[in-house]
């Protein structure tokens, strides 16, 4: 059964704005980012997603852990970060429409933090804020069935990926399938669903904006709970995605540099190429600029050259 929601004028407007920005991302070769920017954004993603859950480590400490340096801090917080680092390093190995992949990811994310890592809950749960019960999750006996239905919904190819990612995020939070780790799994899996169509989302840290608007995040979840539809949450998340894409484009609002072009090109999957191949990717590039780029690539040991003059070939290392 398809989860209930409505397409409102606000949602339509946001989808249009996001689609335009994604077109601009592709036109500016930003869908495959430089290694430095990828690392920076991954740190922001891990920091923001775990900060929402109360993790106290800073971006600097997370950077140190990525670089295999020792960090002083609560052991639980350090383990949460180490688990997240391992998971995000192999995020592309998870299938967004597979419940087995979903459980495997939870096992990786919560390893050593809860005994039931990678398993759906076997008891009733509720979310309490202050003295008020904010949400009572469905009975544990229904969790497996509800999650199976949700993954069937992800296989609907007629549904827009943008909408699908938001609906899954909300519905998963509503079902609350795990004893712990639901929030970070919801945000992770929305990223994975978006990545299935738009590669840029692997390194777009929209969790940073969620972290800065936590009250709105929980309000959108609550309003959707009360209405019985994910409409409010879809509108909130699409706004977050739209603002995050705007930030990416603003950050990169400059003349494309040689390192940006080289990073984009070597991620295209080619093993060897010619200067002509390079210029066919960047059609506005002059012969002289292409030659300078390729010389820079050799200096950076991104690839090596064989042959000379117009018979030169480049082998990616």
N, C-alpha and C positions, 0 to 999 in steps of 0.2 A: 504494500500500500504506500502511495506517495505521501510523504509528510506534508501537512497542511501549511500553506502560506499564501499571501496575496502579493501581486506585483502592483505597487503603488507608483504614482507619478514621481515621487522622490527616488524610488529604487530605479525606475527607468532612466531618470536623469543621471544617477550615479553610474549606471552601467555604460551609458553613452560616454561620460567623462573618462571612465577607466579605459574603455576601448580606445579612445583617442590617445590617451597617454601611453598605452601599450604599443600603439602604432608608432608613436614618437620614440619610445624606447628601442624598438626594432630598427627604426630609420637611423638612429644615432649609434647603432652597434653597442647598445648598453645591455643587451640580453645575455652577454657573456662578459663578465667583468674581469678586471685585472686581479691577479692573486692577492695583492695587498688589500684591495677593496673587499674582496670576498672574505678574507680573514677578518677584517675589521667588522664587517656586517654580521658575520657568524658569531663573533664575540658579543655584539649588541643583542642578537637574537637570544642567545643562551642567557645572558645577563637579565634581559627584560622578562623573559618567560619565567625564569626561576625567582626573580624579584617579586613578581605577582604572588608567588606562593610563599614568600617570606624569607627567601634566601638572602643572606647578608653580604656575600662576596661582591667585590667591586669588579669593574671591567678590567682594571689592572691586574687583579688577582687571577681572574679567569685567563687573561693573556699569559700570565706566568705558568698556569697549569697546562695550557696548550703547548707551551715551550718546555714542558717537563721540569719546571722549577718547583721548589718546595714553597708552600704557602701556609701561613699561620691563620687558623680560623676554625670554626666549629666543624668537627669531623663529618657530621651529616651534610652540611652545606658543601663541603669539599667533594664528598662522594656524589652528591646531586650533580655538581658541575662536571666531574670526571665522567659520569654516566652519560650526560648530555653531549659532551665532546665526542665520545665514542660513537654515539648514535648519529649525530649530525655528520660525522666524517663519512658514514656509509648510507646517508639518507636515500641516495638514488637506488639502493638495493631493495628498498621496501616498495610493495605494490599498493597503491592508494585504494584499490577496490577489493583487497583481500583481508578477510578477518584474521586469517592466520598471520599475515604480516603485521597486522595491528597488535595482536597479542605478543608477537615476538618483539616489537618495538617497545611495548610497555614493560616487558621483561628486562630489556636492556636499560631502559630509563629508570626503573625502580629497583634494579638489582642491589641487594644489600640494604635496602631502605624499608621494604615490607616483605613479609613472608610469602604473600600471595602475588608476587610480581609475575606478570604474564598470564594471570588467571582472572576471570570474571568473579565478582564478589558472590559470596554465599550467605549473605545476611542483609537485613534491611538497613538502609541508611537515610539520613536526612541532613539538610544543611541548616545550621542554626546561626543566626546573627544576633548577638546580644541575648535577649530573653525570648526572641521570636524565631519560630520555625519558618525559615524562608522557603524551603523546598523539601518535599518528601518524594524520594525517587521511587520508581515502580518496584514491585516486589522482586526479590532476587531470582525467583523461579522464572520470571519473564525476561530476564536480561539477555540470555543467549538468543532467544527468539527475536527480540526487538533489535538486537545488533545485527542479526542475520538479515532482517528486513532492510535495515539501514544500508548495509553493504550491497544488497540487491538494487537499492535506489541509486547507488553510485554508478551502477552499470548502465543506467539510462542515458543513452547517447544523445537523446533529443533535449536533455536538460542542459542549460548553460553551465559551464564549469564554474563561473563566478558565483552563481546562485547555489549550485550543488555544494560548493565548499562551505558556504555560510550555513546552509541547512544542516549539513552533517555536523558541523561544529556545535550548533545549538542543540540538535536532537541528541547528540552524544552526551552533552552536559546534562540534559534533561534525564536521560536514562541512567547516568552516573554509574557506568558498568564496573568501575573498580573501587576498592576501598580507599585508595589514594592515587594521585597522579592524573585525575580526570582533566583538570584544567590544562596542564602542560601537554597532555595527549590531544586534547581538542585543538589547541593552537598548532601543534606539530602536524596533525593530520590535515588541517585546512591548508597548510603550506604544501604538503605532499600532493593534495588534490589539485591545487593551483599549478604546481610544477608540471603536472601531467600535460598541460597545454601551454603554459607560459614559463620557460626556463628561468626567467629573471627572478621568480619568487623564491628560488633556492637561497638567494642572497639578499632578499628585500626584508629587512627586519621590522615588519609591521607590528611585531610584539612590543617594540619600543613605544609606539603610540598607544597601544592598549594599556601598557604599564602607566603611562601618563594620564590616561582617562579611565582608570579602574572603576570609579563610581558609575560612569556611563556604561561601561562594560557589564557590570552586575545589574544595573537598572534595565538594560536592554534584555538581559536574560530573564529578569523578573517580569517585565511587561509581556514578554513572549509566553512565559509560563501562565500568566493570568488570562491571556487571550486565547491560549490553546493553539497558537500559530507562531511560526518563527519570523513573521514579518518585521517586527521591531528589531530583532537581532540582525536580520539580513541588512536592513538599512544602516544600522550602526557599523557593521563590519565592512560594508562596501564603502562607507565614508572613510574608515580607517585605511583601507586599501588605496582609495583615491588620494588621500593625503600623503601616504607613504610613497606612492609613485611620483607625486608632485615634488616631494623632497629629493628623490633620486634624480629627477630631471633638473632640479635647481642646482644640486650639487655638481652635476655634470654639464652645467650650462657654460661651456667653454669650447674652444676649438679642440677637436679631437687630437690627442697627442700620439706620437709614434708608438709609445708603450701600450696605449689603448688599442690601436689598430693591430699591433703584433699579438697582444693577448687574445683579441677576438679571433684573429686568423688561425693561430696555432690550436685554438679550441674547436676548430671547424672539422677536425677529424682527418685531415690530409696528412700523409706520411712524407710525401715529397712534392715539390711544386716549383714553378718558374716565376720570374718576375711578372710575366703576363697573367698568370693565375692570381697573383696577389693584386694586380691592378684591376682584374675583372671583379674582384670582391669590392674594392674601393674605387668605383668608376670615375670619381672626380679627381683622383690623385694624378699628379704629373709624374712623368718618367723619372725625373730627378729626385722627387720626394720619395717615390717608391724605392729607388736605389739606396737613398739615405736610411730609410726604414730597415731595409734588408741588411745593410751594413751594421746597424744598431743591433738587430737580432742576432747576428753572428758574434758581436762583441759581448752580448748578454748570454751567449751560449744556448740560445733557444733552438738554433739549428746550425748546420754547417753547409758549406757550398762545395760543389764539385763542377769541374768544367770552367770555361771562361767566356767572356763577352756574352753574346745572345744565346749561347748554348749552356749557360750556367743553370744548374739545378740546385735546389736547397732541400736538405734532408733534416726533418724535425727530430731533435734529440729526445 
